[in-house]
Amino acid sequence: MKDLLNFIATSLVTKPDAVSIDEQIDNGNVNLFLTVDPSDMGIIIGKSGQTIRAIRKLLTVRAIAENVRVNLQLSEPPTTTEVSS
């Protein structure tokens, strides 16, 4: 599951090195947390959420083949705050 999501996400974004995926497996459920660069959030979400919906459908098809349930969440990247003196 994680490898499919990684392939899709890195193919879409402009900064593929910033793609991070956390996978948690619990009782036949696969939870995926996708983090991308803030400038690529719009690309992953797409117009009216169409791209993220399509990614979720592809993952669901793969999950059905593997007899598991999948959940994809798009996470906000950690923000760094700089304090200037």
trRosetta pair geometry for C-beta under 8 A, 3 or more apart (Angstrom, degrees):
i j d omega theta_ij theta_ji phi_ij phi_ji
1 4 6.0 -58 -155 33 30 109
1 5 6.5 22 153 -12 65 109
1 23 6.8 135 85 -128 110 131
1 30 5.2 86 43 154 173 158
1 32 6.5 -137 139 -62 116 130
1 59 6.4 62 -153 -149 95 97
1 62 6.2 153 -104 115 72 131
1 63 6.9 43 -102 -78 120 82
1 66 7.5 -101 -56 30 99 159
1 68 7.8 -80 -56 78 138 138
1 70 6.1 -175 -141 -112 138 128
2 5 5.9 -58 -149 41 32 109
2 6 6.1 35 153 -23 67 109
2 21 5.4 152 -152 121 92 136
2 23 4.7 -71 -74 -55 123 142
2 32 6.7 176 -95 -115 70 114
3 6 5.6 -52 -143 36 31 114
3 7 6.4 34 156 -21 63 104
4 7 5.8 -54 -151 33 30 111
4 8 6.5 24 155 -14 64 107
4 58 7.0 -158 158 135 125 110
4 59 6.7 157 100 -99 129 73
4 62 5.7 -146 -1 -63 171 169
5 8 5.8 -57 -146 39 32 109
5 9 5.9 25 160 -15 68 112
5 21 5.7 131 102 -120 123 150
5 32 5.8 161 -42 -176 171 154
5 34 6.4 -128 170 -84 126 118
5 55 7.2 75 -125 -178 80 113
5 59 6.5 25 -72 -89 99 120
5 72 7.1 175 -114 -116 135 123
6 9 6.1 -58 -138 41 25 106
6 10 6.0 16 167 -10 64 113
6 19 6.7 132 -140 129 70 133
6 21 5.7 -107 -74 3 87 145
7 10 6.5 -62 -140 42 20 102
7 11 6.2 20 160 -20 59 114
8 11 5.9 -66 -153 35 25 111
8 12 6.5 14 157 -15 63 113
8 55 5.7 145 136 -124 151 103
8 58 6.9 141 -80 82 153 153
9 12 6.0 -65 -150 36 30 106
9 13 6.2 11 167 -11 69 114
9 16 7.8 133 119 -131 76 77
9 19 4.9 138 123 -139 122 138
9 21 7.3 161 25 -61 154 116
9 34 6.1 -167 -93 -151 149 127
9 36 6.6 -147 -172 -79 116 119
9 44 6.7 12 -130 -110 88 115
9 55 7.8 58 -67 -132 78 145
10 13 6.5 -58 -129 38 29 101
10 16 3.9 62 -151 -144 87 113
10 19 5.3 -114 -76 16 79 158
11 16 7.9 56 -46 -100 24 124
12 40 7.7 119 113 -171 90 113
12 43 5.6 162 151 145 102 113
12 44 6.4 117 107 -89 140 64
12 51 7.2 120 -147 -174 152 135
13 16 5.7 147 76 -78 103 57
13 18 7.3 -117 142 61 148 98
13 19 6.2 165 32 -63 149 109
13 36 5.5 -155 -98 -154 148 130
13 37 6.8 129 -175 30 132 101
13 40 4.0 23 -138 -150 105 147
13 43 5.8 144 -104 85 59 141
13 44 6.8 -3 -75 -56 99 97
14 37 7.7 -79 66 59 83 137
14 39 7.0 -55 54 110 122 112
14 40 5.9 -160 29 -88 80 105
14 43 7.2 150 -14 -24 87 161
15 18 4.3 27 122 11 113 119
15 19 7.8 166 106 -31 69 75
15 36 7.6 132 71 -176 94 85
15 37 4.4 37 62 -9 135 150
15 39 7.1 79 1 64 125 110
15 40 6.0 -131 36 -37 91 132
16 19 5.7 -30 -163 -1 52 118
18 35 8.0 -101 152 123 79 82
18 36 6.0 80 110 -164 101 52
18 37 3.9 53 104 -52 159 96
18 40 7.2 154 79 16 126 137
18 77 7.6 -21 173 -101 112 147
19 34 7.4 -29 -159 -162 86 88
19 35 7.4 146 -157 83 40 58
19 36 5.5 -6 -102 -104 68 79
20 34 7.6 144 81 -159 53 42
20 35 4.3 -13 62 62 101 106
20 36 7.8 -170 25 -72 69 38
21 32 6.1 -19 -165 -165 102 98
21 33 6.9 149 -156 75 50 54
21 34 5.6 -11 -104 -102 81 65
21 35 7.5 -166 -73 24 37 72
22 32 7.3 152 79 -157 52 46
22 33 4.3 -6 55 54 100 109
22 35 7.8 42 -5 -5 96 108
23 30 6.6 -22 -161 -167 97 93
23 31 7.2 147 -158 80 46 55
23 32 5.6 -12 -103 -103 73 73
23 33 7.9 -154 -68 22 33 74
24 30 7.6 151 79 -159 48 46
24 31 4.4 -13 61 60 98 106
24 33 7.8 39 -1 -10 102 105
25 29 7.2 159 -155 82 48 50
25 30 5.5 -15 -103 -104 76 70
25 31 7.7 -166 -76 23 30 72
26 29 5.2 -23 70 62 79 99
26 31 7.0 10 16 -3 108 111
28 67 7.6 -60 -149 130 110 76
28 68 5.2 -159 -173 -128 67 76
28 69 6.4 63 132 15 85 88
29 68 6.8 163 -98 -179 20 93
29 69 4.8 -25 -112 71 72 102
29 70 7.7 161 -164 -86 59 25
29 71 6.7 12 -179 -1 103 110
30 63 6.7 -149 36 -112 122 112
30 68 5.4 59 -14 139 106 135
30 69 7.0 179 23 88 71 48
30 70 4.8 -19 68 -108 103 73
30 71 7.2 175 89 25 54 67
31 70 7.9 163 -83 -158 28 51
31 71 5.0 -15 -113 66 69 106
31 73 7.3 4 -173 4 90 108
32 59 7.3 -115 23 -146 147 153
32 70 6.8 6 -1 -169 111 97
32 71 6.9 175 27 87 70 52
32 72 4.9 -17 71 -109 107 70
32 73 7.1 172 90 26 56 65
33 73 5.2 -17 -111 69 68 99
33 75 4.9 35 -180 -29 98 128
34 44 7.2 -173 126 -165 134 150
34 72 6.4 14 -7 -170 115 97
34 73 7.1 178 24 87 74 45
34 74 5.3 -33 71 -110 100 59
34 75 6.5 169 74 16 40 83
35 74 7.9 131 -88 -168 39 55
35 75 4.6 -40 -80 73 88 106
35 76 7.6 -4 -126 94 92 15
35 77 5.2 114 -174 -87 106 74
36 40 4.4 -93 148 87 125 119
36 41 6.3 166 77 -76 109 56
36 43 8.0 -109 135 62 157 101
36 44 5.6 156 17 -32 154 144
36 74 7.8 -33 12 -155 101 97
36 77 7.1 -98 78 -50 31 115
37 40 4.6 77 62 10 87 108
37 41 7.8 -123 95 -32 48 72
37 77 6.7 6 -123 -34 26 158
38 41 5.8 -21 -157 -17 42 116
38 77 5.8 -108 -52 37 81 123
39 42 7.9 -48 173 21 40 99
40 43 4.9 -51 -163 36 67 118
40 44 6.1 63 141 -20 86 101
41 44 6.0 -61 -150 39 32 107
41 45 6.1 23 157 -12 69 111
41 74 7.4 113 -142 165 87 130
42 45 5.9 -57 -138 43 30 105
42 46 7.8 125 166 -56 53 19
43 46 7.3 22 177 -70 29 59
43 51 7.2 -69 156 94 46 172
44 51 6.2 -163 175 110 28 127
44 52 6.0 57 147 -75 75 93
44 55 7.7 -17 -166 -14 81 155
44 74 6.3 151 123 -125 132 134
45 49 5.8 -52 -180 -105 83 55
45 51 6.2 90 115 57 18 106
45 52 5.2 -19 -126 -23 44 122
45 74 7.1 171 -77 110 85 179
46 49 6.2 67 70 -169 89 9
46 50 4.4 -101 123 61 133 74
46 51 2.7 146 -40 -1 132 99
46 52 6.2 -160 19 -5 103 70
46 53 7.7 -98 58 21 133 85
46 54 7.6 42 0 16 166 111
47 50 5.6 -1 69 17 70 117
47 51 7.7 88 21 -17 56 95
49 52 5.5 -58 -164 48 72 107
49 53 5.5 77 137 -29 87 107
50 53 5.6 -61 -147 39 29 114
50 54 6.2 30 157 -21 66 107
51 54 5.7 -54 -149 34 31 111
51 55 6.5 32 152 -19 64 104
52 55 5.5 -49 -148 35 35 114
52 56 6.4 39 152 -20 64 104
52 72 7.6 -166 -173 110 90 126
52 74 6.3 -59 -126 -41 137 136
53 56 5.7 -53 -150 35 31 113
53 57 6.6 33 151 -20 64 104
54 57 5.6 -51 -149 33 34 113
54 58 6.6 35 152 -19 64 102
55 58 5.8 -53 -152 34 33 111
55 59 6.5 30 152 -15 65 107
55 72 6.7 -125 117 122 105 171
56 59 5.7 -56 -148 40 32 111
56 60 6.3 37 151 -25 65 105
56 70 8.0 179 -155 107 69 109
56 72 5.3 -143 -100 38 85 128
57 60 5.4 -51 -146 33 33 115
57 61 6.6 37 154 -21 64 100
58 61 5.8 -50 -153 30 33 112
58 62 6.7 29 151 -13 63 105
59 62 5.7 -55 -151 40 35 111
59 63 6.1 39 150 -24 68 107
59 70 4.8 -131 146 119 108 153
59 72 5.9 115 42 -42 165 127
60 63 5.4 -51 -143 36 33 115
60 64 6.4 38 155 -23 64 100
60 70 6.1 -146 -88 53 51 114
61 64 5.9 -49 -151 30 30 112
61 65 6.8 30 150 -16 60 105
62 65 5.7 -56 -155 36 35 113
62 66 6.4 15 153 -3 68 111
62 70 7.4 40 76 -28 92 155
63 66 5.9 -66 -145 49 32 99
63 67 8.0 -130 163 38 58 7
63 68 5.0 -97 -158 78 86 77
63 69 6.1 63 171 -132 138 17
63 70 4.0 -136 -71 -13 144 111
64 67 7.4 31 -173 -77 31 38
76 79 7.7 -28 150 -32 110 95
